[in-house]
Amino acid sequence: MSIPALPSLQQLENAEEFLARHIGIDAADEARMLPVIGSETRAELIDGIVPAAIRRAKPMRLPAPLTEADALAELKAIAAKNKVFKSFIGQGYYGTHTPGVILRNVLENPAWYTAYTPYQAEISQGRMEALLNFQTMVCDLTGMAIANASMLDEATAAAEAMTLAKRSVKSKSNVFLVSGDCHPQTIEVIRTRAAPLGIEVKVSTVSETLPHLMVSGEFFGVLAQYPATTGHVHDLRPLAGHAHQCDAAFCVAADLLALTLLAPPGEWDADIVCGTTQRFGMPLCNGGPHAAYLACRDEFKRSLPGRLVGVSIDTHGQPAYRLALQTREQHIRREKATSNICTAQVLPAVVASMYAVYHGPDGLTRIAQRVAALTAILAQGLAQMGREPVNATAFDSLTIRTGDDTPKIIERAQAAGVNLRQRLQQHLGISLDETTTRADIETLWALFVPAGTAMPRFDDLAGTAPRLPEDLRRTSAFLTHPVFNTHKSETAMLRYIRSLSDKDLALDRSMIPLGSCTMKLNATSEMIPITWPEFANIHPFAPAEQLVGYAQLDAQLRAWLCEATGYAGISLQPNAGSQGEYAGLLAIRSFHEAKGQGHRNICLIPSSAHGTNPASAQMVGLQVVVTACDAQGNVDMDDLKRACEKHSDKLAAVMITYPSTHGVFETRVKELCELVHEHGGRVYVDGANMNALVGVAAPGEFGGDVSHLNLHKTFCIPHGGGGPGVGPVCVVEDLVPYLPGHATAGVASSGVGAVSAAPLGNAAVLPISWMYCRMMGAKGLQAATETAILSANYISARLKDHYPTLYASPNGHVAHECILDLRPLKDTSGVTAEDVAKRLIDYGFHAPTLSFPVPGTLMVEPTESEPLAELDRFIDAMIAIRGEIRRVEEGVWPKDDNPLKHAPHTAASLLGTEWAHPYSRELGAFPLAELKRAKYWPPIGRVDNVYGDRNLFCSCVPVDAYQETEKA
Ligand SMILES: *Cc1c(COP(=O)(O)O)cnc(C)c1O
């Protein structure tokens, strides 16, 4: 018997490839799947699906893949090029201690970060409770009636406040007044957003002592910062009163920590309050991801942008959370939506809410009091050395006139490893925070102390009174709900966090087969770097010399994404897909304007488009014209041609999704692009479906001018329960000059301003996509795409006799997702796609995408990451459910009393003394035997959506609501 040769080192190293960890399907699986589809090889399958005309000419040029360990080492070396200084820059970003229990059990926990947006309420109760805590926290601290469940950043939240004001007030003016002592990046983003909407932004000059708002003339809204960016705590009450006399809205960008000590804007009649929750436990992250907030008075609620969690009841009458007032949102209201927001900042919002739960009102107040006390001591010491701060009132920030001494002080600060706020003429700024120590105060004094003068002594000044104005002190209670007053010990907090995540289905439990959302693996090695201090503890406005590692990360990732997409230039600034769309359309608009074609204002969008497309087009002032789809789900080329001809002179852009939202590779896409170009328009290819293209076809090569990518879909950033995301905007050569700039951070552009508060948007999650590309390489990324297509076709083929796939190419194939047509079942059994979605919960699955883009269907996208066993488990569940539907069709079960209509089944509903249904309790809970070994129990029954919108309630439920219903 011969002894087999030992493998070579090369063979051993190949076996270590990350590829095999990321892709759930191996060669043996493929050999079982291909015959089901009727293909010989994966290559043959792909050749039969991706039109030859759009196939990539050359493979992507990416560095050869590294193992997990080697990629982490390479990234660590890049991270080490960032210099972590202690930052006192402030300006919307502050040091904070992320409590360890929240860091490990929320931010770094896949049960939280791999969850999807809570559209399926029954499997999302945990994260919706956390978001309801977030909303309650914001309402309580701001004193406002209603708050949404997170905005993308403070600057975009302020811009949304502006448009919310515009929609809500009586004034017909087009002028929005902004106090000059708002954060500069806020003013910059407001200017970007205002211009295409025809809103005139007037920024007041700021004197050193007063908020000088130009309150003369007409205006529809005002924005002021509280406390101001300079540190002043202004009494804004007279201005709020004046705004109301002018029928205008008064908007305030407020610091939540300061509001524990200061009279909240809601108590002095503000209409809209916005800001960031960053300093509630989210590290600086070079600017993001952080959850911003937006709160408003009750009368404005139906106009509020963004996601909103509300309380309703389930079929058993128990309180149940679900997304409220969805008819305001882009996915329903399209170009008439209140905003284009889809992915928001759920994970950072959960962190912020947990921070408030853990510290409670007393803990938050103590943190704020300590910051205010240290600030007063710092100010007093500076005054002693002849540097009385410019702002007589302060919470955490001081502005100090430094004149000609400025360069010398900055030099000393750099030598001491300290960042002060620069870019203020003749002044320096200092902001303190939760992490500031006595030693820090002494370090700061030492920077300013004139030669030969004695340093102030901390102990002498320790009793200095805070510089908060007496008449603006807060007297009202906040965070009185028990949830903010119960979980003080770490044990209690740990269990609270666990109890919420246990209610939810995330990727750590089962596949989430969501069409159009690409819920693939978020590998642990990809996630680990995001909390490295070299990435997490960096201020976005730190000097460029400290951001060298981030600059390299940015440059490399952009280069790789350019390879993947075939585009010439990319900006990573947009912090969601919707924001990428906005930036891309803005580039198109600006291009036309620069060419003297500013009258081009028509944007053609096929009816199947994602709701963000028309909503974004509206935001850049484009007029949306909807074009038809044909019976195969393709863009109706004749209709598009007619529309192009009709609007030829005014055509700005056509927005398509490729492969189409119907999950098909349209063969005429090149022709479509040429047609649009002939009419002087530009082609926007929505790249959210890049998981079907990477390595196979590139939109920048086949005719697209602009695309956005969703790094939180195709490039492995987890969904976080609804964010954070990154929506890079990618453009061809002649549009590169129109990518977003960031004047506040010194990033130039030809006229297109900032679209996000921070120059690199959600910078701290970029390492995830970097790691993915670095570990996969060109071959791995292409294999991922091909496997995603293979798996979708496998599901479509195996389910074809049970649920026909609605749209396919002529040879019967789909792209990376398939739409299962359930509409005929409604007539034969009364069962709807929603019933099937809810019944899947009993089988332990998150539902596929429900009723998008076609009502009454389920869209399934398996991704390359799911193992064959999981695909089969899903398919078996779907087939078993079809069997249940058949029993309804055959009359065994009534149409209104069967396991589908009562799904999902809670333990409580099955174990009651009464059971009056024509099927067994066992079938309700365990329709497949394997479920007895591992069962996900939904915490609530089916949610009543209508009840929730009729009885809108969007903050924490009083504890007795549960007791009452339990008695009932
Ligand atoms: C997800 C998606 C978007 C929106 O992206 P967000 O990051 O959620 O804003 C846009 N278009 C398509 C086709 C999508 O699937």
The ligand as an SDF file (V2000), in Angstrom:
LIG
                    3D

 15 15  0  0  0  0  0  0  0  0999 V2000
  -31.1710   49.0420   -0.5210 C   0  0  0  0  0  0  0  0  0  0  0  0
  -31.4300   49.7270   -1.7950 C   0  0  0  0  0  0  0  0  0  0  0  0
  -31.3590   51.1310   -1.8910 C   0  0  0  0  0  0  0  0  0  0  0  0
  -31.2240   52.0610   -0.7060 C   0  0  0  0  0  0  0  0  0  0  0  0
  -30.1010   51.9230    0.0700 O   0  0  0  0  0  0  0  0  0  0  0  0
  -30.0940   52.4500    1.5700 P   0  0  0  0  0  0  0  0  0  0  0  0
  -28.6960   52.2340    2.0130 O   0  0  0  0  0  0  0  0  0  0  0  0
  -31.0570   51.6400    2.3450 O   0  0  0  0  0  0  0  0  0  0  0  0
  -30.4460   53.8790    1.5730 O   0  0  0  0  0  0  0  0  0  0  0  0
  -31.5150   51.6980   -3.1400 C   0  0  0  0  0  0  0  0  0  0  0  0
  -31.7630   50.9470   -4.2270 N   0  0  0  0  0  0  0  0  0  0  0  0
  -31.8730   49.6020   -4.1590 C   0  0  0  0  0  0  0  0  0  0  0  0
  -32.1730   48.8060   -5.3880 C   0  0  0  0  0  0  0  0  0  0  0  0
  -31.7170   48.9470   -2.9340 C   0  0  0  0  0  0  0  0  0  0  0  0
  -31.8570   47.6280   -2.8710 O   0  0  0  0  0  0  0  0  0  0  0  0
  1  2  1  0
  2  3  1  0
  2 14  2  0
  3  4  1  0
  3 10  2  0
  4  5  1  0
  5  6  1  0
  6  7  2  0
  6  8  1  0
  6  9  1  0
 10 11  1  0
 11 12  2  0
 12 13  1  0
 12 14  1  0
 14 15  1  0
M  END
$$$$
